[in-house]
């Protein structure tokens, strides 16, 4: 996900035209697939740049260009330059989502204007890693940071033993709910998805204008829900890719969510739209199941909800379960064509491990680093917006319960951008969600094969 209004979440699909999305994604593989080298991404790079070399780069100084949109980095950059006065950092917001990745791909393809540091979300990182467009940070001994970050985020920056970025933040999921609405309609806080569906029915029956949540179709939310259900629809081994939305975890999700769709129990308003914010403010959208970066978005974007909202663990597929998934979050990386990699790594480590990590948390970012996540002052922080609740206790627990073993496609950017053209039709009553995911699968398989992947 500070004032991170609409920052840590993925860019809403409805804001990207279909033509632009496909053009940008196609460019990525014209550029990146040619750099694929089979299984070599699974081989860790040898440490060739020592900490003495990194310190020497800091002492010598120089200029870094950082492409990132995350707002807490502004203070990190200012502090870094104060600490190392010989270093000048140009912090550039090159856009978010598809805009950011198209700009980065264009720079890499052109061979000029490539930044020294680039923010890349976890779901998009595999395509840059597979194309050797970003540096394996084991060159700098990044493997020694194992244990520094939460398991879910540390896994997200890996391809085999290679480390292609350092986790900057995370989005373990939780249930955000309007306590005033729940109390008014005598809804218990649902511990399971069955209870969540029952609450949805009771709420909408009592007030036809009110819905348990809003969902008009979102690729990131869908994959996160499948992840929590134990689904593993994607398998990736170099350029060999498997896509199977008929697995048990996916079926578990679609069966439950189809009940909400069929019962017209989901507010069809598009996420992050004016109508969505209005629904969160007036109580007609009573809850969200979303990443841990959400508190600052509610505080800044839904001021009328002050004191009304609370946070609870994510509902479970089985009673007594303790499984969550990630939803959003970013790494910071060093492009392979960066001009000053040693200095860039010094900044990466400062921003994610050293003093900058705490600066970002102090400004509202949700940490990927275990030191900050487990700190008493972080866990015990009371949030006035949430009625004085110690929200971080719930969110930190969620971070430790992320189901292991999840993989994204090395062309997930493209796949996410065509979600609403395929699976999204189910939300309009055009077929079932399971059928829609099969269409999404078929479109993803076709695209991957066209780009030279072996896809089954």
N, C-alpha and C positions, 0 to 999 in steps of 0.2 A: 505495500500500500506505500507533532507537526501538523500542518494543515495540508493533508494529503487528499483533498477532495478530488475524487475520480482519478487517482494516480496509480494506486497499487493494483487496481482491478484491470482486467483486460479491456481493450477498447471494444465498445459495444459493436456487434456485427452489423447492426442496422445503420451505423454511420459510415460504412464502407460500401461503395458501389460495387456490384458484382464484377463489372469489367475491370475496375481498378484493382480489385483484390486478385483476380486471376492474372492480370498483367504483372503485378508485383511479384506474385508467387512464381510465375513462370520464369521471370528474370532470375530469381534466386537459384533455380536449378540449371539454367543455361550457364550460370556462373559457378555454382558450387558443386554440382554433381561431378563435373570434370575433375575436381580435386580429390574425389573419393579414392581411397586406397585400400579397399577391402577391410581386413581386420586390423589394420595398423593402428586404428584409433584405440584399440584395446591394449596397446603396448605403452607403458609409461615412459615418458621422456626422462633421460638421465639428467641429474642436476648439473647444469653447466654454468649457472650464474649464482655465485655464492652471496651470502648476506653481506660480506665485505664489499662485493661488487655493487650491491644495491646501495649500501651506505656511501660508497664512492660516488655513485650517481647523484645522490642527494647533496653531497658536499660540493660537487661540481655545479649542480643546478641545471637549469634549462627550462624549456617550455613544454607543457603537456596540453593536449586538446582532449577534453572529456565530453563525450556525447551521452547525455542522460537527462531524463525528465523528472526524476525523483527530487522533490523540493528540499529535503533535509540535507542534501549534498551541498547546497549553497554554503551553509555554515561550515561544513566539513572542509570544503575548498578554502574558505577564508582562514580557518584555523591552520590548515596545512601550510598555506603560504606564510603565515606568521611564524610558524615553527621552523620552516625552511625558506628563509627569505630569498634564496637564490633561485627558487622555483616559481614560475609563473604558470597558472592554470587557466585555460580558456574553457569555461563550462558552457556548453552549447546544448540547447534543447532542440533536437532534430526531429521532434514529433514523438508520438506514441504508437504502439501497435504496428500495423502494416506500414504506416508512414515511416516510422523509425527504421524498420528492417529493410525497406526498399531503399532508403537513403544510404544505409550502411552498405548494402549490396552494390549499389551504384558506385560508391566510392572505391570499394574493393575492386570491382571490375575495371574501373578507370585507372586504377593504380596511383591515384593522387587524391589528396584530401582525406585520407584515411585517418580517423582519430587514434590517439594512443590508448584510450580507454573507451569502452562502449558498454552501456547498460543493455542487457538482453534478458527478457523474461525466460523462466525455466522452460516453458512449453516450446519456445522458439530456439533455444540453445542447440538442440541436437542437429538442426540443419546446418548451422554455422560450424559446429564441431566436425561433422562428417565431411564437410567440404574443406576442412583444414583452413578455414578462414579466421579462426581464433587460435591463440597459442596454448599449447599444453603447459599449464603452470607448474607441472612437475620439474620443468626446466629450472624453476626457482626453488624447488624443494617443497612445493605446496602439499605434498603427501604428509608432511609432518604436522599439518593442521587437522588431521583426522581427530575427531572428538571435540573440535572447537565449535562446530556447528551442529544443529539438530540433524538427526539421521535423514529426514525427508529432504531437506535442502542440500545436504552433502551428496546424497545420491543423485539429486537433480543436476549437479554440475559435473558428474562423472560420465565417461564413456569407457567402460572397462576400468582400467587403472588410471587412465588419463583424466586430468582435472582441467576443465576448460573455462572455469570462472570461479570466483569466490562468492558465496551466498551473501546477498546484501539484506534481504528481508524474507519474510515467509508469510504464508496464509493458511495456517491450520484452521479447519472449519469449526464453527460453533453455531448455536441457535441464538439469534438476536430477536427478542420479542417485546411487544408493547404490553407491559404489565397492566396498564389501565384497561386496555381492551380485553385482555385475558381475564382480569378480575371481574369486569362488568358482565361478561358472559359465562362466568364460572368455568373457565377452561383451565385444566391442569397443565402444567408444563410437560409436554410430551417427551417421554423417555425413549419411545420406539417410533418407527415410521407408521405402524398401525395406529398408534395413539395420535400421531400427527394428522393422519387422514380423518380419524374420528373427530378431532378438534376442528378440522376444516369444515366438515359437514355440519357440526353443531353451530359454528360461528356463522356460516353463510345462511343457514336456515333461520337463525335468529335475526340476522341483518343482511338482507340480500345485496346490500352495497359493500359489505365487508368480506374480505378474503383472507385466508391464512397466510398467503404469500402471493407474489407475482412471478409469472414465468411464461414468456412468450417464445421460449426456445433460445438456449445459450449453450454453445459448445463447451466452454470451460466449466460451467456448472454441471452439465451432463457427464462429462468425463470424470469430474471430481466425485459425483455421486456413484458412478460405476466403480471407481477406485475404492471408495469406502465400503462398497458391497463385496469387495474381494475380487472384482472383475479385473482381468488383464487382457483386454482386447488387442493390445499392440505388443508384438514381439519384434525386436530389432537386433540384428547381428550384422554390423557393417551395412552393406547394401541389400542384405536379405531381410525382408520385412513380412510380418504376418499381421493380418487384420481380421478379427473374428468377433463380431458383436452378437454371436449366438452363445457366448460363454455364460456360465451360471451366474456370475456377478451381474452382468448386463441384464440378464433375464429377470433377476431379482428386482433390479431398479425399475425396469420398464413395466413390470406387472403392477408394482405399487403406484408408480407415477401415472399410469394409464387410468387408474381409478380417479385421480384428481382431475385429469383432463376430461374424462367421460362425464364426471359429475359437475363439470363447469365450476370447479372449486378453486381455480387459479385466476387471479386477476391478469387479463391479457395485455396489460400495459407494458410497453417496452422498458427494460431496465435502463436506469440513468437518464430517462426522459423527464420532462417537467411533470407529466402525469404521475410518474413513479414517485418522484419526490413529494408530490402533493398527497399521494396515498399513504406514504410513510408518515406524513405530518398530521393528517386528519384521522388516522387509525383505520382506514379502509384496506390498508395492507398491514397485517398485524404481526408479521414476522419475516425474517430472512435467514436462510441458512447459507453462510458466506464466510469468507476468509477473515482472519484476525486483524486485518488492516482496516476493518469497517468502522470502528469507533469514531475515528476522526472525521470520516465521511458523514456519519450521522450528526455529530456535533456541529459541523460547519454547514451541512446541507439541509438538516431537518431540525431547525432550532425549536420548532413548536413541540418537539418530542422531549425536550429537556426534562429530566426527572421521571419520565414515563417508561423508558426502555431498560431492559435487563439482558443479561447474557447467561445462557445455560449450555451444557454439553450438547453436541450434535446428536439428534435422535439416532437410535441404533436399529440395525436390521434384526437383531435378536435381543431379547430381554437380558439385561445384565452385560451386554457387550461394551467394549471400549475401543472402538475403531473410528478413526477419522481419516481425512484426506487433506491434501493441500489444495488451495484454490487461489492461484495468483502467486506473486512474488517474483523477484528478479535477482540476477547475478550481475556482477561487473566483470568485464573480460578485457583481454588485450588482443586486438586484432593482429593477425600474423604479419601484416604489413605495417605495423606501428613503427614509428621512427625511433622511439626511446623506450624500449621495453623494460629496462632495469628501473628507470625512474617511474614508469607506469606501475610496475609491481609494488614499488614502495607506496604509491598512492592507494592501490587496491588493498594492501594489508592494513594501512592506516585507517581506511574507511570501513573495513569490515571486521577487523580483529582488534586493532589498537584503539587509541583515544577516539577516533572518529565514530566507532561503533556506538560508544556511549553517547556521544553528541547527537547522533541520529535518534537514539531511543529517547533522550531527553526532549527531543522536539517532536515526539509522537510516533516514530516508526516502530513497527513490530519486529523484534530482533530475530535473526537466524542464528545468532551466536549464543551458545549455552551459558556463557558467563553472564551476559545481560539478562537472559531469560530466567535464570535461577536466582538472580539477586533479590534479597529481601525487599529492598526499596522498590523494585519493579513489581514484585508479587503483591506487596501490601498497598500499592497505590490505590486510593479511593477516587472514583470517577463521579463527580457531582451529576453529570448528565445521566448516569445510570443509577441514580438514587443513592450514591455513596458506595455502590458495590465495588468489591475488589475484582474487577473484570479480568485482570491479567492472570489471576489464579486459574480461572476457567480456561483461558486461551493457552497458557503455558502447559497445562495438563493435556490439552488437545495436541499440542506440538509433539508431545512424547508418545502419542497414540496413533500416529500416521501409519497406515498399512504399508509395509515394505514391498519393494519389487515392482513398482509402477514404472512404465516406460511411455514416452511420447514418440510419435512418428518423427522421422527426420524431415518430414514435410508437413508438420502439424500446422504451420501458419496457413498453408493452402487449405488443409482439411477444415480448420476452424472457419475459414472464410466462406466455405460452401455449405456449412451446416444448415443454415436457414433455408437453403434451396433444396435440401433433401430431408433430413430429420425434422427440421422446423415445420414442415407441412403438417405434421401430426397435431400440432397445437392449433391448427386451423380446421381440424376435423377431416383432413385429407389422409385417411389411413391411420394405422396405429403407430405408436412410437417405436415399437419393435420393427415394423416394416420400414419406418423412416430411417432407423439406424442401419438397416440393410442397404437402403439407397445411399446413405452416407458412406458406408463401407465400399459399395460398388464404385462410387465416384472417386474415392481415395485410392482404391486399387488401380483403377484406370489411369489416374494421374501419375501414380508412382511408377507404373510400368512405362508410361510415356517418357518419364524422366530417366529411365535406365535402371530402375530398381527391380530386383526380383521380388515380386509381391504375390503372396498367396493368402 
